[in-house]
Amino acid sequence: MDSATVNRQLIEQLPRIAHKPEDLETLLDAGSFRERLLSEIAQAKHRIYLVALYLQDDEAGRSVLQALYDAKQANPELDIKVLVDWHRAQRGLIGAEKSDGNAALYREFAEKHQFQIEVLGVPVRNREVFGVLHLKGFVIDNSVIYSGASLNDIYLAQHNRYRYDRYHVIRNQHLANSMANFISNVLVDSDAVNCLNQKNRPETKNLKGAIRKLRGSLQRASYEFDAETIDDNQVGLTPLVGLGKRKNKLNRHICTLIASAQTELTICTPYFNFPRSISSEVRRAIRRGVKVTIVVGDKTANDFFIPPNEPFKTIAGLPYLYEVNLRNFAKQNEAAIAQRQLSIHLWKHNDNSFHLKGIWVDKKYMLITGNNLNPRAWKLDLENAILVHDKHQLLAEQKQQELDQILTHTLRIDSYKYIEKIESYPAPVRKLIKRIKTIKADHILNQIL
């Protein structure tokens, strides 16, 4: 029995929630996602649990928070919880002046309304650089709205720019209950998790013990649900969660999923910086004849990109480092590119940015996730995903429609030579990359970026 078949059997053994295909809806743009989110909040009857890296103090962020408060004032019994990263919520944007961050917004709204909403900060580690809350999924009554997007102007296409992501609405009570219970029992009940509405919040240094305990519980945690038999008219849903380098079930299942590919494998990531284990599985897939498609954002579509005519900041070197990785990968696999077995697509659309991730295997499996498929996601951040089992290809048309939309603004790379070389980068970028390589810091940077 070949290795792909063995790994396929491992995927088939995962417990699943039965799901009607008509109750999984794919939204194709950020504007539709914003409108749907606000609509679902307004119609909620019992619970709203929003989990995101951040809810920003800008027009879109305020509109979401206002919608939540309006729903709460109209129905005080409505169970509303908002969870964001503890560290991210208490600082300004990278490069901005020191401030109270988005926590000031949460306090402002709390002071203006009779019925309160708790905005809770989740510290995955003592410092943001070593791990953040990257969990995704909004539970509204018996639906899960899943996207890798955070809540601000650009992710929600509030004005003329957007950050492209994936957006799915899944109406399934068992899935919603499983994800809501995880939020309540593992995160909200932790002593490390505190309300950001209050002005006098505990200092992170005083939470070290509680954070360590929370991290330990997260490394052992999983979504709990009763496995169900899937009939020929249903698809299966397996929610997955993982944290840390060791015993990370999500990481392991992602590698198994890639290793199970027999004919087709498509991977989307905004930052081309695969962990070693994913790189190895992609190379093996190419060797066994799988047609591999990788979609990645052009460096100018990276959220850290700064145009060369603007003042340079060190953080602006990141998109170029990712492109260096991509060029090296393409060069190593030039023969597969020439044979059209490996297709690399660069996404670029005006001055918009790309934040999209996911995996599709053999038209039978689709991974919906916020995981960037990079070393940081692999080792540091709290991540999750929903694996969709579609044995009978009941979602084939919808999946193809999403993939066609993703590829709309992409350029296929026919050779590594079409990707810019370091020598053509702006002088400050060349200087930065040379300095990084001189002190041999590129490996360390790759682990945290």
PEMODA-V272193 format. One record per pair of residues at least 4 apart in sequence whose ideal C-beta (glycine too) atoms are under 8 Angstrom apart, sorted by the first residue. I is the first residue (numbers start at 1). J is the second residue. D is the distance in Angstrom with one decimal. If there is no record, write none. Layout:
[[I J D] [I J D]]
This chain:
[[1 5 5.1] [1 6 5.8] [2 6 7.3] [2 288 7.7] [3 7 6.3] [3 259 6.6] [3 284 7.8] [3 288 7.9] [4 8 6.2] [4 259 6.7] [4 260 5.7] [4 261 6.5] [4 262 4.9] [4 288 6.6] [5 9 6.6] [5 262 7.7] [6 10 6.9] [7 11 6.7] [7 256 5.0] [7 257 7.8] [7 259 4.1] [7 260 4.0] [8 12 6.4] [8 260 4.2] [8 262 7.2] [9 13 6.5] [10 14 7.7] [10 256 5.2] [10 260 7.4] [11 253 7.6] [11 256 6.0] [11 257 6.0] [11 260 5.3] [11 365 6.7] [11 387 7.8] [11 389 7.7] [12 389 7.8] [14 238 4.8] [14 253 7.1] [14 387 7.0] [14 389 7.8] [15 225 7.2] [15 227 3.5] [15 238 6.5] [16 227 6.3] [16 228 6.4] [16 230 5.8] [16 236 3.2] [16 237 6.2] [16 238 5.3] [16 389 5.8] [17 172 6.4] [17 174 4.8] [17 175 5.4] [17 178 7.5] [17 225 5.7] [17 227 7.8] [17 228 5.8] [17 236 6.8] [17 237 4.4] [17 238 7.4] [17 239 7.7] [18 228 4.2] [18 229 7.0] [18 230 5.3] [18 231 7.4] [18 234 4.9] [18 236 6.7] [19 23 6.4] [19 24 6.6] [19 170 7.3] [19 172 5.3] [19 175 7.4] [19 234 6.0] [19 235 5.2] [19 236 6.8] [19 237 5.0] [20 24 8.0] [20 233 7.7] [20 234 6.3] [21 233 7.8] [21 234 7.2] [21 235 5.4] [21 390 7.8] [21 394 4.1] [21 395 5.4] [23 170 6.8] [23 171 4.2] [23 172 6.3] [24 168 6.6] [24 169 7.6] [24 170 5.3] [24 171 7.9] [24 235 7.1] [24 388 7.3] [24 395 6.5] [24 398 7.5] [25 168 6.9] [25 169 4.4] [25 170 7.8] [25 171 7.9] [26 166 7.8] [26 167 7.1] [26 168 5.7] [26 398 5.3] [26 399 7.8] [26 401 7.0] [26 402 5.0] [27 32 4.4] [27 33 5.2] [27 36 6.1] [27 167 3.9] [27 168 7.2] [27 169 6.8] [28 32 6.6] [28 167 7.6] [28 401 7.3] [28 402 6.7] [28 405 4.9] [29 33 7.1] [29 157 7.1] [29 162 7.5] [29 167 7.9] [29 405 7.9] [30 34 6.5] [30 149 7.2] [30 155 6.6] [30 156 6.0] [30 157 3.8] [30 162 4.3] [30 163 7.0] [30 164 6.8] [30 165 6.9] [30 167 7.5] [31 35 6.5] [31 156 7.8] [31 157 4.5] [31 162 7.4] [32 36 6.0] [32 167 7.0] [33 37 6.2] [33 145 8.0] [33 147 6.2] [33 149 6.8] [33 156 6.9] [33 157 8.0] [33 165 7.7] [33 167 4.1] [34 38 6.5] [34 60 6.8] [34 156 4.0] [34 157 6.3] [34 158 7.2] [35 39 6.2] [36 40 6.2] [36 145 7.0] [36 167 7.7] [36 169 6.5] [37 41 6.4] [37 64 6.9] [37 138 6.9] [37 145 6.2] [37 156 7.8] [38 42 6.4] [38 63 6.9] [38 64 7.1] [38 67 5.2] [39 43 6.4] [40 44 6.6] [40 138 7.9] [40 140 4.6] [40 143 6.7] [40 145 6.5] [40 169 7.9] [41 48 6.1] [41 64 7.5] [41 67 4.6] [41 68 6.1] [41 71 5.7] [41 140 6.7] [42 67 6.3] [42 70 7.5] [42 71 6.4] [44 48 5.0] [44 71 5.8] [44 78 6.3] [44 140 5.2] [44 141 5.6] [45 75 7.5] [45 78 7.5] [45 141 5.8] [46 78 7.0] [46 79 6.5] [46 141 5.4] [47 78 7.2] [47 79 4.2] [47 80 7.4] [47 139 6.6] [47 140 7.3] [47 141 6.3] [47 180 6.5] [48 68 6.6] [48 71 6.9] [48 78 6.8] [48 79 7.3] [48 80 4.7] [48 81 7.5] [48 138 7.6] [48 139 7.4] [48 140 5.2] [48 141 8.0] [49 79 7.9] [49 80 7.8] [49 81 4.9] [49 83 7.5] [49 138 7.0] [49 139 4.2] [49 140 7.8] [49 179 7.7] [49 180 5.5] [49 183 5.2] [49 184 7.9] [50 55 7.5] [50 64 7.8] [50 68 7.6] [50 81 7.4] [50 82 4.8] [50 83 7.1] [50 138 4.9] [50 151 7.6] [51 82 8.0] [51 83 4.6] [51 84 7.8] [51 133 7.3] [51 135 5.0] [51 136 6.7] [51 137 6.0] [51 138 7.0] [51 183 6.3] [52 83 7.7] [52 84 5.9] [52 136 7.4] [52 138 8.0] [52 149 7.7] [52 150 4.8] [52 151 5.3] [53 84 6.8] [53 85 5.4] [53 88 6.0] [53 132 6.4] [53 133 6.4] [53 134 6.1] [53 150 4.7] [54 84 5.3] [54 85 6.3] [54 88 4.8] [54 89 6.3] [54 102 6.1] [54 150 5.1] [54 151 7.0] [54 152 7.2] [55 61 5.1] [55 64 6.5] [55 65 6.5] [55 82 6.5] [55 84 5.6] [55 102 6.3] [55 105 7.8] [55 106 7.9] [55 119 7.3] [55 150 7.4] [55 151 4.4] [55 152 7.6] [56 60 7.2] [56 61 3.9] [56 102 6.0] [56 150 7.2] [56 151 6.3] [56 152 3.4] [56 153 7.2] [57 61 5.9] [57 62 7.0] [57 101 7.8] [57 102 5.1] [57 104 6.9] [57 105 4.0] [58 62 6.8] [58 152 5.4] [58 153 4.7] [58 158 7.4] [59 63 6.4] [59 153 5.7] [59 158 5.2] [59 159 7.7] [60 64 6.7] [60 151 6.7] [60 152 5.5] [60 153 4.5] [60 155 7.4] [60 156 4.1] [60 158 4.0] [61 65 6.4] [61 102 7.3] [61 105 7.1] [61 151 5.3] [61 152 5.2] [61 153 7.5] [62 66 5.9] [62 105 7.1] [63 67 6.4] [63 158 7.7] [64 68 6.6] [64 151 5.2] [64 156 7.8] [65 69 6.5] [65 82 7.9] [65 105 7.0] [65 106 7.5] [65 109 5.5] [65 117 8.0] [66 70 6.1] [66 109 7.6] [67 71 6.4] [68 72 6.4] [68 80 5.7] [68 82 6.9] [68 117 5.6] [69 73 6.2] [69 109 5.9] [69 113 5.1] [69 115 7.9] [69 117 6.2] [70 74 6.3] [71 75 6.3] [71 78 5.8] [71 80 7.1] [72 76 6.5] [72 78 5.7] [72 80 5.6] [72 113 7.3] [72 115 4.9] [72 116 7.7] [72 117 5.5] [73 113 6.3] [73 114 6.6] [73 115 5.6] [76 115 4.7] [80 117 4.9] [80 118 7.8] [81 117 7.9] [81 118 6.1] [81 120 6.6] [81 183 6.8] [81 184 7.7] [81 188 6.3] [82 117 6.5] [82 118 7.1] [82 119 4.5] [82 120 6.8] [83 119 7.9] [83 120 5.0] [83 121 7.9] [83 122 5.5] [83 133 6.9] [83 135 7.8] [83 183 6.6] [83 187 6.1] [83 188 7.5] [83 193 7.6] [84 88 6.7] [84 89 5.0] [84 102 7.4] [84 119 6.6] [84 120 7.5] [84 121 6.3] [84 122 7.2] [84 133 6.8] [84 196 7.4] [85 89 6.3] [85 121 7.0] [85 122 6.2] [85 123 7.7] [85 124 7.4] [85 128 7.2] [85 132 4.6] [85 133 4.2] [86 90 7.0] [86 121 3.4] [86 122 5.6] [86 123 3.8] [86 133 7.5] [86 193 7.7] [86 194 7.4] [86 196 7.7] [86 204 7.3] [87 91 6.8] [87 121 7.9] [87 123 6.5] [87 127 7.0] [87 128 3.7] [87 132 6.8] [87 204 7.4] [88 101 7.4] [88 102 7.7] [88 128 6.4] [88 132 6.4] [88 133 8.0] [89 101 5.6] [89 102 4.9] [89 103 5.2] [89 106 7.6] [89 119 7.7] [89 121 5.3] [89 196 5.3] [90 100 6.6] [90 101 4.8] [90 102 7.9] [90 103 5.2] [90 121 7.3] [90 196 7.4] [90 201 7.7] [91 98 7.6] [91 99 7.2] [91 101 4.7] [91 128 7.9] [92 96 3.8] [92 97 6.3] [92 98 6.7] [92 99 4.2] [92 101 5.7] [94 315 5.8] [95 313 5.8] [95 315 6.9] [99 104 7.3] [100 104 4.3] [102 106 6.6] [102 196 7.9] [103 107 6.4] [103 121 7.7] [103 196 4.5] [103 197 7.9] [103 201 7.5] [104 108 6.3] [105 109 6.6] [106 110 6.4] [106 119 4.2] [106 196 5.0] [106 197 5.0] [107 111 6.4] [107 196 7.7] [107 197 5.4] [107 198 7.1] [107 199 6.1] [108 112 6.7] [109 113 6.4] [109 117 7.6] [109 197 8.0] [110 116 5.6] [110 117 7.4] [110 197 4.1] [113 117 7.9] [116 197 7.0] [118 195 5.2] [118 197 6.8] [119 195 6.9] [119 196 4.8] [119 197 5.8] [120 187 7.6] [120 188 6.5] [120 193 5.2] [120 194 6.9] [120 195 5.9] [120 196 6.8] [121 193 6.8] [121 194 5.8] [121 195 7.7] [121 196 4.7] [121 201 7.8] [122 133 4.4] [122 187 5.7] [122 190 7.9] [122 192 7.5] [122 193 5.3] [122 214 8.0] [122 382 7.9] [123 192 5.5] [123 193 7.7] [123 204 6.4] [123 207 6.3] [123 211 5.1] [123 214 7.5] [124 131 4.2] [124 132 5.7] [124 133 5.6] [124 211 7.7] [124 214 7.7] [124 215 6.5] [124 218 7.3] [124 243 7.2] [124 380 7.9] [124 381 6.8] [124 382 5.1] [125 130 4.2] [125 131 3.8] [125 132 7.8] [125 211 6.7] [125 215 6.8] [125 380 7.3] [126 130 7.1] [126 204 6.1] [126 205 7.7] [126 207 7.9] [126 208 5.9] [126 211 5.8] [127 204 7.9] [128 132 5.8] [129 448 6.2] [130 380 5.9] [130 448 7.8] [131 215 7.8] [131 243 7.7] [131 380 4.0] [131 381 5.5] [131 382 7.2] [132 380 7.7] [132 381 5.3] [132 382 7.5] [133 381 7.6] [133 382 5.5] [134 370 5.9] [134 371 7.5] [134 377 6.8] [134 381 4.0] [134 382 5.7] [134 383 5.2] [135 241 7.4] [135 370 7.5] [135 382 5.3] [135 383 7.0] [135 384 5.2] [136 146 5.9] [136 147 6.5] [136 148 5.9] [136 369 7.4] [136 370 3.8] [136 384 6.1] [137 144 5.4] [137 145 7.4] [137 146 5.0] [137 179 5.3] [137 384 6.7] [137 386 7.9] [138 144 7.0] [138 145 4.3] [138 146 7.5] [139 143 7.5] [139 144 5.7] [139 176 5.1] [139 179 5.4] [139 180 4.6] [139 183 7.2] [140 145 6.5] [141 176 7.2] [142 171 6.5] [142 172 7.0] [142 173 4.1] [142 176 4.9] [142 177 8.0] [143 169 6.1] [143 170 6.6] [143 171 4.8] [143 172 7.6] [143 176 6.2] [144 169 7.7] [144 170 4.6] [144 172 7.0] [144 175 5.5] [144 176 5.4] [144 179 6.0] [144 386 7.7] [145 167 7.5] [145 168 7.4] [145 169 5.4] [145 170 7.8] [146 166 8.0] [146 167 7.8] [146 168 4.9] [146 169 8.0] [146 170 6.6] [146 368 5.5] [146 386 6.2] [147 165 5.3] [147 166 6.2] [147 167 4.7] [147 168 7.2] [147 370 7.6] [148 165 4.8] [148 166 6.4] [148 355 5.9] [148 356 7.0] [148 357 5.9] [148 369 7.2] [148 370 3.8] [149 155 4.0] [149 156 7.2] [149 163 7.1] [149 165 4.4] [149 167 7.4] [149 355 6.9] [150 155 5.4] [151 155 6.6] [151 156 6.7] [152 156 6.7] [152 158 7.9] [153 158 4.0] [153 159 6.0] [153 161 7.9] [154 158 7.5] [154 161 5.6] [154 162 6.3] [154 163 4.7] [154 353 7.0] [155 162 7.6] [155 163 5.0] [155 165 6.8] [155 355 7.5] [156 162 7.9] [157 161 7.4] [157 162 3.8] [161 351 6.2] [161 352 5.6] [161 353 7.9] [162 352 5.2] [162 353 7.9] [163 303 6.5] [163 352 6.9] [163 353 4.5] [163 354 7.4] [163 355 4.9] [164 347 7.3] [164 349 7.4] [164 352 6.4] [164 353 7.1] [164 354 5.2] [164 355 6.3] [164 356 5.5] [165 355 4.9] [165 356 5.4] [166 356 5.6] [166 357 7.4] [166 358 5.8] [166 368 6.6] [166 402 7.2] [168 368 5.6] [168 386 8.0] [170 175 6.1] [170 237 7.2] [170 386 7.3] [172 176 6.3] [172 237 6.6] [173 177 6.1] [174 178 6.4] [174 225 5.7] [174 226 7.4] [174 228 7.6] [175 179 6.4] [175 225 7.5] [175 237 5.5] [175 239 6.3] [175 386 7.5] [176 180 6.0] [177 181 6.0] [177 225 7.5] [178 182 6.7] [178 223 4.7] [178 224 6.2] [178 225 4.2] [178 239 5.8] [179 183 6.6] [179 223 6.6] [179 239 6.2] [180 184 6.3] [181 185 5.5] [181 224 6.5] [182 186 5.3] [182 187 7.3] [182 221 6.9] [182 223 5.6] [182 224 7.5] [182 241 6.9] [183 187 5.3] [183 188 6.2] [184 188 5.0] [184 189 6.7] [185 189 5.8] [186 190 7.1] [186 217 6.1] [186 218 6.6] [186 221 5.1] [187 193 5.7] [187 214 7.9] [188 193 6.1] [189 193 7.9] [190 210 6.7] [190 213 7.4] [190 214 4.5] [190 217 7.3] [191 207 7.8] [191 210 4.1] [191 213 7.3] [191 214 7.8] [192 207 5.4] [192 210 3.8] [192 211 4.6] [192 213 7.0] [192 214 4.2] [193 214 7.3] [194 201 6.0] [194 202 5.8] [194 207 7.6] [195 201 7.7] [196 201 6.7] [202 206 5.2] [202 207 5.8] [203 207 7.5] [204 208 7.7] [204 211 7.8] [207 211 5.3] [208 212 6.4] [209 213 6.5] [210 214 6.3] [211 215 6.2] [212 216 6.5] [213 217 6.6] [214 218 6.2] [215 219 6.4] [215 243 7.0] [215 244 7.6] [216 220 6.9] [217 221 5.9] [218 241 8.0] [218 243 4.6] [218 244 7.9] [218 382 5.9] [219 243 5.2] [219 244 4.9] [219 246 7.6] [219 247 6.6] [219 248 7.7] [221 241 6.3] [222 240 7.8] [222 241 6.1] [222 249 6.4] [223 239 4.1] [223 240 7.1] [223 241 5.9] [223 384 8.0] [225 239 7.3] [228 236 7.9] [230 234 5.0] [230 235 7.1] [230 236 4.6] [230 389 7.0] [230 391 7.6] [232 392 5.8] [233 394 7.3] [234 394 7.8] [235 388 5.9] [235 389 6.0] [235 390 4.8] [235 391 7.9] [235 394 5.8] [235 395 6.2] [236 388 7.3] [236 389 3.6] [236 391 8.0] [237 386 5.8] [237 387 7.3] [237 388 6.2] [237 389 7.6] [238 386 7.1] [238 387 4.3] [238 389 7.0] [239 384 6.9] [239 385 7.5] [239 386 5.3] [239 387 8.0] [240 249 6.4] [240 250 4.7] [240 253 5.7] [240 384 6.3] [240 385 4.8] [240 386 7.4] [240 387 6.2] [241 249 7.5] [241 250 6.0] [241 382 7.5] [241 383 7.2] [241 384 4.4] [241 385 7.9] [242 248 4.0] [242 249 5.3] [242 250 2.9] [242 251 5.6] [242 382 8.0] [242 383 5.7] [242 384 7.4] [243 248 6.6] [243 381 7.5] [243 382 4.8] [243 383 7.1] [244 248 5.6] [244 379 6.7] [244 380 7.9] [245 378 6.9] [245 379 4.5] [248 252 6.5] [248 378 7.4] [249 253 6.1] [250 254 6.4] [250 371 7.1] [250 383 5.8] [250 384 6.8] [250 385 6.1] [251 255 6.6] [251 275 7.8] [251 277 7.3] [251 378 5.7] [252 256 6.3] [253 257 6.2] [253 387 7.0] [254 258 6.7] [254 278 7.3] [254 359 7.0] [254 367 7.0] [254 371 7.3] [254 373 7.5] [254 385 7.5] [255 259 6.1] [255 277 5.2] [255 278 6.7] [255 281 5.5] [256 260 6.3] [257 261 7.9] [257 359 6.1] [257 361 5.9] [257 365 6.2] [257 367 6.3] [257 387 7.1] [258 265 6.4] [258 267 7.7] [258 278 6.7] [258 281 4.2] [258 282 6.7] [258 285 6.5] [258 359 6.8] [258 361 7.3] [259 281 5.2] [259 284 6.9] [259 285 7.6] [260 361 6.2] [260 362 7.8] [260 365 7.5] [261 265 4.1] [261 285 5.2] [261 290 4.8] [261 361 4.8] [261 362 6.0] [262 290 6.8] [262 362 5.7] [263 290 6.4] [263 291 6.6] [263 362 5.3] [264 290 6.7] [264 291 5.2] [264 293 7.6] [264 360 7.4] [264 361 7.1] [264 362 5.5] [264 363 6.8] [265 282 7.6] [265 285 5.4] [265 290 5.2] [265 291 7.3] [265 292 5.0] [265 293 7.2] [265 359 7.5] [265 360 7.4] [265 361 5.7] [265 362 7.8] [266 292 7.8] [266 293 4.4] [266 294 7.7] [266 295 7.2] [266 358 7.9] [266 359 7.0] [266 360 4.2] [266 361 8.0] [266 403 6.8] [267 282 7.3] [267 292 7.6] [267 293 7.4] [267 294 5.2] [267 295 7.4] [267 358 7.7] [267 359 5.4] [267 373 6.9] [268 294 7.8] [268 295 4.5] [268 296 7.5] [268 356 5.0] [268 357 5.3] [268 358 5.0] [268 359 7.8] [268 406 6.6] [269 274 7.6] [269 294 7.6] [269 295 7.8] [269 296 5.7] [269 357 5.3] [269 372 6.0] [269 373 4.7] [269 374 7.1] [270 296 7.1] [270 297 4.9] [270 302 7.0] [270 303 7.7] [270 354 5.2] [270 355 4.9] [270 356 6.4] [270 357 6.6] [270 372 6.3] [271 296 7.9] [271 297 7.8] [271 302 7.3] [271 318 7.8] [271 322 5.2] [271 372 5.6] [271 374 5.4] [271 449 7.1] [272 294 7.9] [272 296 4.7] [272 322 4.8] [272 323 7.4] [272 325 5.1] [272 326 4.3] [272 329 7.1] [273 321 8.0] [273 322 5.9] [273 325 5.5] [273 374 4.3] [273 375 6.5] [273 446 5.8] [273 449 6.4] [274 278 4.2] [274 279 4.5] [274 282 7.0] [274 373 6.2] [274 374 6.8] [275 279 7.1] [275 373 7.3] [275 374 6.7] [275 375 5.0] [275 377 8.0] [275 378 4.2] [275 379 7.9] [276 280 6.3] [277 281 6.6] [277 378 7.6] [278 282 6.2] [278 373 6.0] [279 283 6.4] [279 329 7.8] [280 284 6.4] [281 285 6.3] [282 286 6.6] [282 292 6.3] [282 294 7.9] [283 287 6.4] [283 333 7.8] [284 288 6.4] [285 290 4.0] [285 292 5.7] [286 290 6.6] [286 292 5.6] [286 333 6.5] [286 336 5.1] [286 341 6.3] [286 342 6.0] [289 341 7.3] [290 341 7.9] [291 341 5.8] [291 343 7.8] [292 336 7.5] [292 341 6.8] [292 342 5.0] [292 343 7.2] [293 342 7.9] [293 343 4.6] [293 345 6.9] [294 342 7.5] [294 343 7.2] [294 344 5.2] [294 345 7.1] [295 345 4.6] [295 347 6.2] [295 356 7.4] [295 406 6.0] [295 407 6.9] [295 410 6.3] [296 322 7.8] [296 326 6.4] [296 344 7.2] [296 345 7.4] [296 346 6.4] [296 347 7.0] [296 354 7.7] [297 301 4.0] [297 302 5.7] [297 346 7.3] [297 347 5.1] [297 348 7.5] [297 353 6.9] [297 354 3.1] [297 355 7.7] [297 356 7.8] [298 302 7.7] [298 346 4.5] [298 347 6.2] [298 348 4.0] [298 354 7.5] [298 411 7.9] [299 305 6.0] [299 319 3.8] [299 320 6.1] [299 322 6.7] [299 323 4.7] [299 420 7.9] [300 305 5.3] [300 307 8.0] [300 319 7.4] [300 348 6.1] [300 351 8.0] [301 305 7.2] [301 347 5.8] [301 348 5.1] [301 349 7.3] [301 352 6.7] [301 353 5.1] [301 354 4.3] [302 318 6.8] [302 319 3.7] [302 322 6.8] [302 353 6.6] [302 354 7.3] [303 353 4.8] [303 355 6.8] [304 315 5.4] [304 316 6.1] [304 318 4.5] [304 319 5.7] [305 316 6.6] [305 319 4.6] [305 353 7.7] [306 310 5.2] [306 311 7.7] [306 312 6.7] [306 313 6.3] [306 316 3.9] [308 426 4.6] [312 316 5.8] [312 426 7.3] [312 428 4.1] [312 429 7.6] [314 432 6.6] [316 429 7.6] [317 321 6.1] [317 428 8.0] [317 429 5.6] [317 432 4.5] [317 433 6.9] [318 322 6.5] [318 449 6.2] [319 323 6.4] [320 324 6.5] [320 422 7.8] [320 425 5.6] [320 429 4.9] [320 433 6.7] [321 325 6.8] [321 433 7.0] [321 436 7.7] [321 442 7.5] [321 445 7.0] [321 449 7.2] [322 326 6.5] [323 327 6.3] [323 419 6.5] [323 420 6.6] [324 328 6.5] [324 422 6.5] [324 433 7.1] [325 329 6.3] [325 446 7.8] [326 330 6.2] [326 344 7.3] [326 419 6.2] [327 331 6.2] [327 416 5.5] [327 419 4.2] [327 420 7.6] [327 421 7.3] [328 332 6.4] [329 333 6.4] [330 334 6.7] [330 337 6.4] [330 344 6.0] [330 413 6.4] [330 415 7.4] [330 416 3.6] [330 419 6.1] [331 416 4.1] [333 337 6.0] [333 342 5.3] [334 338 6.3] [334 415 6.5] [334 416 5.8] [335 339 6.4] [336 341 4.5] [336 342 3.8] [337 341 7.9] [337 342 5.0] [337 343 7.6] [337 344 6.9] [337 413 7.1] [337 414 6.8] [337 415 6.4] [337 416 7.5] [338 415 7.4] [343 412 5.9] [344 412 7.1] [344 413 4.4] [345 407 6.2] [345 410 3.8] [345 411 6.8] [345 412 5.4] [345 413 7.3] [346 410 6.1] [346 411 5.1] [346 413 6.3] [347 354 4.7] [347 356 7.7] [347 406 7.5] [347 409 5.7] [347 410 4.9] [348 354 7.9] [348 409 6.2] [348 410 7.6] [348 411 7.1] [349 409 3.9] [356 406 6.5] [357 369 5.9] [357 370 6.9] [357 371 6.2] [357 372 5.9] [357 373 6.1] [358 366 7.0] [358 367 5.7] [358 368 6.3] [358 369 6.3] [359 365 7.7] [359 366 7.4] [359 367 4.1] [359 369 7.7] [360 365 7.1] [360 366 5.3] [360 367 7.7] [360 399 6.7] [360 403 6.9] [361 365 4.3] [361 366 7.9] [363 390 7.5] [363 393 5.5] [363 396 6.1] [363 399 7.4] [364 389 7.2] [364 390 5.6] [364 391 5.9] [364 393 6.9] [365 387 6.6] [365 388 6.8] [365 389 6.3] [365 390 6.9] [366 387 7.6] [366 388 4.4] [366 390 6.7] [366 395 7.3] [366 399 5.9] [367 385 5.5] [367 386 7.6] [367 387 5.5] [367 388 7.5] [368 385 6.4] [368 386 4.6] [368 387 7.9] [368 388 6.6] [369 383 7.2] [369 384 7.1] [369 385 3.6] [369 386 7.4] [370 383 6.6] [370 384 7.1] [370 385 7.7] [371 377 4.8] [371 383 4.5] [371 384 7.8] [371 385 6.1] [372 376 7.0] [372 377 4.7] [373 377 6.4] [374 378 6.9] [374 449 7.1] [375 379 5.8] [375 446 5.7] [375 447 4.6] [375 448 7.5] [375 449 7.8] [376 380 5.1] [376 381 6.0] [376 447 7.0] [376 448 5.6] [376 449 6.2] [377 381 5.4] [377 383 5.4] [379 447 6.6] [380 448 6.9] [388 395 7.0] [390 394 5.9] [390 395 5.0] [390 396 7.5] [390 399 7.6] [395 399 5.2] [396 400 6.2] [397 401 6.4] [398 402 6.7] [399 403 6.4] [400 404 6.1] [401 405 6.5] [402 406 6.4] [403 407 6.3] [404 408 6.9] [406 410 7.5] [413 418 5.3] [413 419 6.4] [414 418 6.3] [420 424 5.0] [420 425 6.9] [421 425 8.0] [422 430 6.2] [422 433 5.9] [423 430 7.4] [425 429 4.1] [425 430 5.1] [425 433 7.3] [426 430 7.2] [427 431 6.2] [428 432 6.4] [429 433 6.3] [430 434 6.2] [431 435 6.4] [432 436 6.4] [433 437 6.4] [434 438 6.1] [435 439 6.7] [436 441 5.0] [436 442 5.2] [436 445 6.6] [437 441 8.0] [437 442 5.9] [441 445 5.7] [442 446 6.3] [443 447 7.0] [444 448 7.2] [445 449 5.5]]
